[in-house]
């Protein structure tokens, strides 16, 4: 269906009048923002050891304006190989970390309706009610069942001292920053009588996770010096202990850590690790002995990042690796010999779980649907999709999505995902929204990429092209590529962005005068850079939880050591000019781009002063319209349904006003939330 000229003129007229955004809902059969807001997605899978069924968690967003606001619910479902699915723990619940027990039940974490804290629960496979297994005096963060199912290792924050709580209840709630912090501790308890037998294990440091070995004679721990996000990112170290707490060995792993997995015979521990202390992202697959020791990289030349692992036998690991804009499912043995199980291209996989019969459960998405459950049968080369969490998608016209590659000005090849407009009358040039990922140690894969903060398919239905580039310093192309911006923030990495826009202009698709830029976190930093240093390239910018002042960022963020170690390679006092010149506010005089700034006012990662400062500088400069929106209680990205809906509306309102509409003064600050449309 083509948008008529009269319909386009009506949209422009409404924009000129500052009409509420809900009036501008596109008449095309493509995706709507309301559909994006209610999208369900599978988040994790757990194959039954015998291979009969697969347990999975399903994210179910709350409907904006209906009932109590909050983040999406997380439900537990079970599906068999024929695709027959049953909800096990559904409704308004938050289930996490499912695990099979030896007798065939499913254990999981949940905060029940009558619970004050998150506890450990169990539900039989044949159905029935969830039964509480264990609770401590604070939320259980993670757990690991012993192989015989009789003991459980629990990780939780140590309880607040009673006298401190009594004072806080009287209003004495002053908090001394980074002093008197509570550590995360390890308990080992009997499953049958958890409350009476919970024994705290003495471990130096703060325990982040614990994993029983197959023999039940030891546990692999991830321990940090303090209970701080910065430590959890770059200072976690693997320790091997006996159940009584005696240390049996260590792993001198550097930097960031991912998943740990014991081999079935307990002889080896596999670890997804950083290559070195300055590696921006974990992604090397290494193995050590049962007591730790020297690390051995099984895939030393992998031009990507390993993300998920599971042992298929005592000598072989199955893995999912991010490689470019795709993922690969492969196997590698302890000698380093590998083979690919699922060839590219394929769905983009984000989780896997193996059964003893050789079948593999996977979470995967494609450009046509969000994450679903897939199953690869033993010996098969094509996975079977088992779930359909959004059946209405079959009636929605999807815009074309493809991988494109272009050459940056210095000759480096860059790739990204391009979503074409759903309708492009007579091959006319179209407006473009450039969406920049955060990190920058992240990347876009050619799967489902539409979300509240990057509503790609909804924008395509309204006539936009959307481009999501994997600029240098992205993951998925090996360690060396991910380090290309070290000590050089906002230089070649952001040149890659405008080079990508130029490539699309030269291709004949994009109207150079109608390009917008948006992104969150480091993508918000890129958007601020696009609104200042590169302002001549962008007619609109939407900056979300972004960076404007590098010096202020180091002084207010909860991860200064991560920034220093894997990004800047120098402290501000060692190189003031590096920090100053890479700060968008230092180039505010170049601003000519209308800029919308949005931020959660409880963000610990990028303090909201970054957005307040950017707003005030742009406002004082007076070169272009600027607006600041703060979300009470939200952190580094919105989690509540209402604030996500508000964000999506404002993002598209700003882009339509300045890329399709009359521009000039900003559109109305009031938003018609169109709650009746859900």
C-alpha positions in Angstrom: 0.0 0.0 0.0 1.5 3.3 -1.0 1.2 6.5 1.1 -0.8 9.0 -1.0 0.5 12.5 -1.5 -2.6 13.9 0.3 -1.8 11.6 3.3 1.8 12.9 3.4 0.6 16.5 3.3 -1.9 15.9 6.1 1.0 14.5 8.2 3.1 17.6 7.5 0.2 19.9 8.4 -0.5 18.1 11.7 3.2 18.3 12.5 3.2 22.0 11.8 0.3 22.4 14.2 2.2 20.5 16.9 -0.4 17.7 16.9 -0.2 14.9 19.4 1.9 12.0 18.1 -0.9 9.4 18.3 -2.7 11.2 15.4 0.3 10.5 13.2 -0.1 6.7 13.3 0.9 5.4 9.9 -1.9 3.9 7.7 0.5 1.3 6.2 0.2 -2.4 7.1 3.7 -2.3 8.6 4.5 -2.4 12.3 3.2 0.1 14.8 4.8 1.5 17.9 2.0 -0.2 19.9 3.0 -3.5 18.6 6.6 -2.9 19.4 5.6 -2.0 23.0 3.7 -5.3 23.5 6.2 -7.7 21.8 7.0 -10.9 23.6 10.3 -12.7 23.4 12.0 -15.9 24.7 14.9 -15.0 26.9 16.4 -18.4 28.0 16.2 -22.1 27.3 16.9 -25.2 29.3 16.9 -28.6 27.7 15.7 -31.5 29.8 18.8 -33.8 30.3 16.8 -36.7 28.7 15.9 -34.5 25.8 12.1 -34.8 26.1 11.1 -31.2 26.7 12.6 -27.7 26.9 11.9 -25.2 29.6 12.1 -21.6 28.6 11.5 -18.1 30.0 9.2 -15.7 28.2 9.4 -11.9 28.6 5.8 -10.5 28.6 5.7 -6.6 28.6 3.1 -4.9 30.7 0.6 -2.8 28.8 1.2 0.9 29.2 -1.6 2.6 31.2 -3.1 -0.7 32.4 -2.6 -2.0 35.9 0.6 -1.3 37.9 3.5 0.0 35.9 6.8 -1.8 35.9 9.2 -3.9 33.9 8.2 -6.8 31.8 7.0 -10.0 33.5 9.2 -13.2 33.1 7.2 -16.4 32.8 8.3 -20.1 32.9 6.9 -22.3 30.1 7.7 -25.9 28.9 7.6 -27.1 25.3 8.1 -30.5 23.8 9.6 -31.5 20.4 6.3 -31.3 18.6 5.8 -27.6 19.6 3.2 -28.2 22.3 3.8 -25.6 25.0 2.4 -25.2 28.5 2.7 -22.3 30.9 4.1 -23.5 34.2 4.6 -20.3 36.2 2.7 -17.6 34.3 0.8 -14.3 35.0 2.3 -11.4 36.9 5.6 -13.2 37.9 9.3 -12.8 37.5 11.0 -16.1 37.1 14.8 -16.4 36.5 17.6 -18.9 36.3 15.7 -22.1 35.7 17.6 -25.4 36.4 16.6 -29.0 36.2 16.8 -31.0 39.5 18.0 -34.6 39.5 14.4 -35.9 40.1 13.1 -33.9 37.1 11.6 -30.9 38.6 12.4 -27.3 37.6 14.1 -25.1 40.2 14.0 -21.3 39.7 14.3 -18.0 41.4 11.2 -15.9 42.0 9.7 -13.3 44.4 6.3 -14.7 45.2 3.2 -12.6 45.9 3.7 -13.1 49.7 7.5 -12.8 49.6 9.5 -9.9 50.8 12.6 -11.3 49.1 13.5 -13.4 46.1 13.7 -17.1 47.0 14.4 -20.5 45.4 11.3 -22.4 44.2 10.6 -25.7 42.5 7.8 -27.0 40.3 7.3 -30.6 39.2 7.4 -31.4 35.5 3.9 -33.0 35.7 2.5 -29.6 36.9 1.1 -28.3 40.1 1.9 -25.3 42.3 5.3 -23.8 42.8 6.9 -24.8 46.1 9.4 -22.7 48.0 12.7 -24.4 48.5 15.0 -21.9 50.1 15.2 -18.3 51.3 17.8 -16.2 53.0 17.6 -12.8 54.7 18.1 -11.0 51.3 17.4 -11.7 47.7 19.0 -14.9 46.3 21.0 -13.6 43.3 22.0 -17.0 41.9 22.1 -20.7 42.8 23.7 -24.0 41.8 22.4 -27.4 42.7 24.8 -30.1 43.6 24.8 -33.1 41.2 22.9 -35.3 43.6 20.3 -32.5 44.2 20.8 -32.7 48.0 22.7 -29.4 48.4 22.4 -26.0 46.9 25.0 -23.2 46.7 23.3 -19.8 47.2 24.7 -16.4 46.4 23.1 -13.4 48.1 23.9 -10.0 49.5 24.7 -10.2 53.2 21.9 -9.1 55.4 21.8 -5.5 56.7 22.8 -5.2 60.3 19.7 -4.9 62.5 20.9 -1.8 64.3 21.5 -0.1 60.9 18.0 -1.0 59.7 16.5 0.3 62.9 18.2 3.7 62.5 17.2 3.8 58.8 13.6 3.2 59.8 13.8 6.3 62.0 15.0 8.4 59.1 18.7 8.2 59.6 19.4 7.1 56.0 22.6 9.0 55.2 24.8 6.9 53.0 28.6 7.1 53.0 29.7 6.4 49.4 31.8 3.3 48.9 32.3 2.7 52.6 30.6 0.2 54.8 29.4 -1.7 51.8 27.6 -5.1 52.1 29.3 -8.0 50.3 27.7 -10.8 48.3 28.2 -14.1 50.2 28.1 -17.8 49.5 25.9 -20.2 51.5 25.6 -24.0 51.1 22.4 -25.5 52.3 20.5 -28.7 52.4 17.7 -28.7 49.8 15.4 -30.5 52.2 15.8 -28.2 55.2 17.3 -25.0 53.8 16.5 -22.6 56.5 17.9 -24.7 59.3 21.1 -25.7 57.5 22.2 -22.6 55.6 26.0 -22.3 56.3 27.9 -19.2 55.1 31.2 -20.2 53.5 34.1 -17.9 54.4 35.4 -16.5 51.1 37.7 -13.4 50.9 36.0 -10.8 48.7 32.5 -10.6 47.2 31.1 -13.7 45.6 29.3 -13.1 42.2 28.5 -16.7 41.2 29.1 -20.3 42.2 29.0 -23.6 40.1 29.2 -27.1 41.5 31.5 -29.6 39.8 29.9 -32.8 38.4 31.5 -34.8 41.3 30.1 -32.4 43.9 33.6 -32.1 45.5 34.3 -28.5 44.5 32.8 -25.3 43.3 34.0 -22.7 40.8 33.4 -19.2 42.1 33.7 -15.8 40.5 35.0 -13.4 43.2 35.5 -9.6 43.2 37.5 -7.5 45.7 34.4 -5.4 46.5 30.6 -5.4 45.7 30.8 -2.7 43.0 29.8 -2.7 39.4 33.3 -1.7 38.4 34.8 -4.7 40.1 32.2 -7.0 38.6 33.1 -5.8 35.1 36.9 -6.0 35.2 38.1 -7.5 38.5 36.3 -10.8 38.8 38.6 -13.8 39.3 37.9 -17.5 39.2 38.5 -19.4 42.5 38.1 -23.2 43.0 37.0 -24.2 46.5 36.0 -27.3 48.4 32.4 -27.3 49.9 33.9 -26.4 53.3 35.5 -23.3 51.8 39.1 -24.5 51.5 40.7 -23.0 48.4 41.9 -25.7 45.9 43.1 -23.4 43.1 42.9 -20.2 41.2 42.7 -18.9 37.7 44.7 -15.8 36.9 42.1 -14.6 34.3 42.4 -11.0 33.1 39.6 -8.6 32.8 36.0 -9.4 31.9 34.3 -12.8 32.4 31.4 -14.6 30.9 30.0 -18.1 31.4 31.7 -20.9 33.2 31.0 -24.6 32.5 32.5 -27.8 34.1 33.2 -30.8 31.8 31.1 -33.9 32.5 34.0 -35.7 34.1 35.0 -32.6 36.2 38.5 -32.6 34.8 38.2 -29.2 33.0 36.5 -25.9 33.6 35.7 -23.9 30.5 35.6 -20.1 30.8 34.5 -17.3 28.5 37.2 -14.7 29.2 38.8 -11.6 28.1 42.1 -12.0 26.2 43.9 -9.5 28.4 43.2 -6.7 30.9 42.4 -4.1 28.2 40.1 -6.4 26.1 36.8 -4.6 25.9 34.6 -7.7 26.0 34.8 -11.3 27.1 34.8 -13.7 24.2 37.8 -16.0 24.3 37.0 -19.7 25.0 39.6 -21.0 27.4 39.9 -24.1 29.5 41.8 -24.8 32.8 42.2 -27.9 34.9 40.0 -29.0 37.8 42.0 -26.8 40.2 42.4 -23.9 37.9 45.9 -23.1 36.7 47.1 -22.0 33.3 44.5 -20.9 30.7 44.5 -22.4 27.2 42.6 -20.7 24.4 40.8 -23.3 22.3 39.9 -20.8 19.5 42.9 -18.4 19.5 42.3 -17.1 16.0 38.5 -16.7 16.1 37.5 -13.5 14.3 34.5 -13.1 16.6 33.4 -13.5 20.2 32.2 -16.6 21.9 29.0 -16.0 23.9 27.5 -19.3 25.0 29.1 -22.7 25.8 28.0 -26.2 26.9 30.0 -29.5 27.1 28.7 -32.2 24.7 31.1 -34.7 26.2 34.2 -34.8 28.4 36.4 -33.6 25.5 34.1 -31.4 23.4 32.5 -28.1 23.8 29.5 -26.7 21.8 29.5 -22.9 21.5 27.7 -20.0 20.0 30.0 -17.3 18.6 29.1 -13.8 17.3 30.9 -13.4 14.0 30.2 -10.2 12.0 26.5 -9.7 11.8 25.7 -13.4 12.3 26.2 -16.2 14.8 27.7 -19.6 14.4 27.0 -22.8 16.4 30.1 -24.9 16.5 32.0 -27.6 18.3 35.6 -27.6 19.5 37.6 -30.3 21.2 40.3 -30.0 23.8 42.9 -30.2 21.0 41.5 -27.2 19.3 39.9 -29.0 16.3 36.5 -27.4 15.5 33.6 -27.9 13.2 30.5 -25.9 12.4 27.1 -27.4 13.3 24.9 -24.6 11.9 26.1 -22.8 8.8 25.7 -19.2 8.2 23.4 -17.5 7.5 21.0 -18.7 10.1 18.9 -17.3 12.9 20.9 -15.2 15.3 21.3 -17.3 18.4 21.7 -15.9 22.0 21.5 -18.9 24.2 21.9 -22.7 24.0 21.4 -25.8 26.2 22.3 -29.4 25.4 20.5 -32.7 26.2 22.2 -36.1 26.7 20.6 -37.3 23.4 22.6 -34.8 21.4 19.8 -32.4 20.7 20.4 -28.7 21.2 17.9 -26.1 22.5 18.5 -22.6 21.2 17.1 -19.1 21.5 17.2 -17.5 18.1 15.7 -14.6 16.2 15.5 -13.5 12.5 14.6 -10.3 10.8 11.0 -11.6 10.7 10.5 -12.3 14.4 12.0 -11.8 17.9 13.7 -14.5 19.9 12.0 -17.9 19.9 12.8 -21.5 21.0 14.6 -23.6 18.4 15.7 -27.2 18.6 18.5 -28.9 16.6 17.8 -32.6 16.5 20.7 -35.1 16.8 22.5 -35.3 13.4 20.3 -32.6 11.8 21.7 -29.6 10.0 18.6 -27.4 10.2 17.0 -26.3 13.5 13.3 -26.5 14.1 11.5 -23.5 15.4 9.2 -24.5 18.2 7.5 -21.4 19.6 5.5 -18.5 18.1 5.2 -16.0 20.8 3.7 -13.3 18.6 1.4 -15.0 16.1 -0.1 -11.7 15.0 3.3 -10.9 13.3 2.2 -13.1 10.4 -0.2 -10.4 9.4 2.3 -7.5 9.6 4.2 -6.5 6.5 7.9 -6.4 7.2 10.4 -4.0 5.6 13.4 -5.5 3.9 16.4 -5.9 6.2 19.9 -6.7 4.9 23.6 -6.5 5.7 25.6 -3.9 3.9 29.3 -3.2 3.8 31.2 -0.1 2.9 34.7 1.2 3.0 35.6 3.9 5.6 37.8 6.8 4.6 40.9 5.1 5.8 40.2 1.9 3.9 38.7 -0.2 6.7 35.6 -2.3 5.8 32.6 -1.6 8.0 29.4 -3.5 8.0 25.9 -2.8 9.4 22.2 -3.6 9.2 20.0 -1.6 6.8 16.2 -1.6 7.1 14.7 -0.2 4.0 11.5 1.9 4.1 8.5 -0.4 3.7 7.3 1.8 0.9 9.6 3.9 -1.4 7.5 5.7 -4.1 9.3 5.8 -7.4 12.7 5.1 -5.9 12.6 8.5 -4.3 15.3 9.4 -1.8 14.1 8.8 1.8 14.9 10.1 5.3 17.3 8.1 7.3 17.5 7.3 11.0 21.1 6.3 12.0 20.9 4.1 15.2 24.2 3.8 17.0 24.8 0.9 19.5 26.2 1.4 23.0 29.3 0.0 24.5 31.0 0.5 22.1 31.8 -3.2 22.9 28.6 -4.4 21.3 27.3 -5.0 17.8 24.2 -5.5 15.7 23.4 -8.9 14.3 21.1 -9.6 11.4 18.3 -10.9 13.6 15.4 -9.1 15.2 16.6 -5.5 16.0 13.3 -3.6 16.7 12.8 -2.4 20.3 11.4 0.5 22.2 14.6 2.5 21.8 15.3 1.5 18.2 11.8 0.9 16.6 13.3 0.0 13.2 10.3 -1.7 11.7 7.9 0.9 13.0 10.1 3.7 11.5 10.3 1.8 8.2 6.5 1.6 8.1 6.5 5.4 8.3 8.8 5.9 5.3 12.2 5.9 7.0 15.3 3.9 6.2 17.1 2.8 9.3 20.8 2.0 9.4 22.6 0.3 12.4 26.3 0.3 11.8 29.0 -1.9 13.5 31.6 0.8 13.6 35.2 0.1 14.6 35.5 -1.0 18.3 32.3 -3.1 17.9 32.4 -6.8 18.9 32.0 -9.7 16.6 35.2 -9.2 14.6 37.8 -10.2 17.1 39.8 -8.5 19.8 42.0 -6.4 17.6 39.0 -4.8 15.9 37.3 -4.1 19.2 40.4 -2.2 20.4 40.7 0.2 17.4 39.3 3.1 19.4 41.6 2.7 22.4 42.9 6.0 23.5 41.1 7.6 20.5 37.5 8.3 21.5 35.3 10.1 19.0 37.8 9.9 16.2 37.8 7.2 13.5 35.0 5.3 15.2 32.5 8.2 14.7 34.0 9.0 11.3 32.7 5.5 10.4 29.2 6.7 11.1 29.2 9.6 8.7 31.0 7.5 6.1 28.1 5.0 6.3 25.6 7.8 5.8 27.6 9.0 2.8 27.6 5.4 1.4 23.8 5.3 1.6 23.5 8.8 0.0 25.8 7.7 -2.9 23.7 4.6 -3.4 20.7 6.8 -4.2 18.6 5.7 -1.2 19.0 8.5 1.3 18.2 12.2 1.2 21.4 13.9 2.6 19.3 16.7 4.0 17.0 14.4 6.1 19.3 12.3 8.3 18.8 11.8 12.0 21.0 10.1 14.6 20.1 8.4 17.8 21.4 5.9 20.3 21.8 5.1 24.0 24.8 5.2 26.3 27.8 5.2 23.9 25.2 5.5 21.2 23.9 8.6 23.1 27.5 9.9 23.1 27.6 9.4 19.3 24.3 11.3 19.0 25.7 14.2 21.1 28.8 14.1 18.8 26.5 14.2 15.8 24.7 17.2 17.2 28.0 19.1 17.7 31.2 18.1 15.9 29.3 16.5 13.1 26.2 18.7 13.2 26.3 19.6 9.5 25.5 15.9 8.7 22.4 15.6 10.9 19.0 17.3 10.8 17.9 15.8 14.1 19.5 14.1 17.0 18.0 12.1 19.9 20.5 11.4 22.7 19.6 8.8 25.3 21.6 8.3 28.6 24.5 9.7 26.6 27.9 11.3 27.4 28.6 15.0 26.9 31.6 15.6 29.2 34.3 13.0 29.5 35.9 14.6 32.5 32.6 14.7 34.4 31.8 11.1 33.4 34.9 9.7 35.1 34.1 11.5 38.2 30.4 10.4 38.5 30.2 7.0 36.9 30.1 3.7 38.8 32.6 2.1 36.3 35.6 4.6 36.1 38.2 1.7 36.1 36.4 0.0 33.2 36.5 3.3 31.2 40.2 3.8 31.9 41.3 0.2 31.3 39.4 -0.7 28.1 38.7 2.7 26.6 40.8 5.7 27.3 44.1 4.2 28.5 44.8 7.4 30.5 43.3 9.2 33.4 42.1 12.8 32.9 45.1 14.2 34.9 47.4 12.3 32.6 45.9 13.7 29.4 43.4 16.5 29.9 43.2 17.3 26.2 42.2 13.8 25.3 39.2 14.1 27.6 38.3 17.7 26.7 38.6 17.3 22.9 36.4 14.1 23.0 33.6 15.9 24.9 30.7 17.1 22.8 30.2 20.2 25.0 33.7 21.3 24.0 32.3 21.7 20.4 28.9 23.1 21.3 29.5 26.2 19.1 29.2 23.9 16.0 25.6 22.8 17.0 22.9 23.4 14.4 21.0 20.2 14.9 17.7 20.1 16.9 18.4 17.8 19.8 16.1 15.8 22.1 17.9 14.6 25.2 16.4 11.8 27.4 17.8 10.3 30.6 16.8 8.2 33.7 17.4 10.4 36.7 18.7 7.4 38.7 21.3 6.3 36.2 24.5 5.2 38.0 26.5 4.5 34.8 26.2 7.8 33.0 25.1 10.3 35.5 22.1 12.4 34.5 24.3 15.5 34.9 25.8 14.5 31.5 22.4 15.2 29.9 21.7 18.3 32.1 25.0 19.8 31.0 24.5 19.0 27.4 21.0 20.6 27.5 22.2 23.7 29.3 25.2 24.3 26.9 23.0 23.8 23.8 20.3 26.1 25.3 22.8 28.8 26.2 24.3 28.5 22.7 20.9 29.0 21.2 21.9 27.7 17.7 19.1 25.1 17.5 16.1 23.7 19.4 16.8 21.5 22.3 14.6 19.6 24.8 15.5 17.6 27.9 13.2 14.8 29.3 14.0 13.0 32.6 12.5 9.7 33.7 12.1 9.5 37.5 13.5 6.3 39.0 14.9 4.9 35.7 18.5 3.9 35.4 20.8 3.3 32.4 17.9 2.6 30.1 14.2 2.5 30.7 12.6 -0.7 32.1 9.1 0.4 33.0 6.4 0.0 30.4 5.2 3.6 30.7 8.6 5.2 30.4 9.5 3.0 27.4 6.2 3.9 25.7 6.9 7.6 26.4 10.4 7.3 24.9 9.3 5.6 21.7 6.7 8.2 21.1 9.1 11.1 21.7 11.8 9.6 19.6 9.5 9.2 16.5 7.8 12.5 17.1 11.2 14.3 17.0 12.3 12.4 13.9 9.1 13.0 12.0 8.9 16.6 12.9 12.5 17.4 11.7 12.9 14.8 8.9 9.4 14.7 7.4 7.7 17.7 8.8 8.2 21.5 8.8 11.1 21.6 11.4 11.6 24.9 13.1 10.3 25.1 16.7 10.0 21.8 18.5 6.8 19.8 18.4 4.5 19.9 21.4 6.1 18.7 24.7 2.8 17.1 25.6 2.3 13.5 24.4 -1.0 11.8 23.7 -0.3 8.3 24.9 -3.2 6.8 23.0 -3.7 4.3 25.7 -7.0 3.2 24.2 -5.1 1.8 21.2 -3.6 -1.1 23.2 
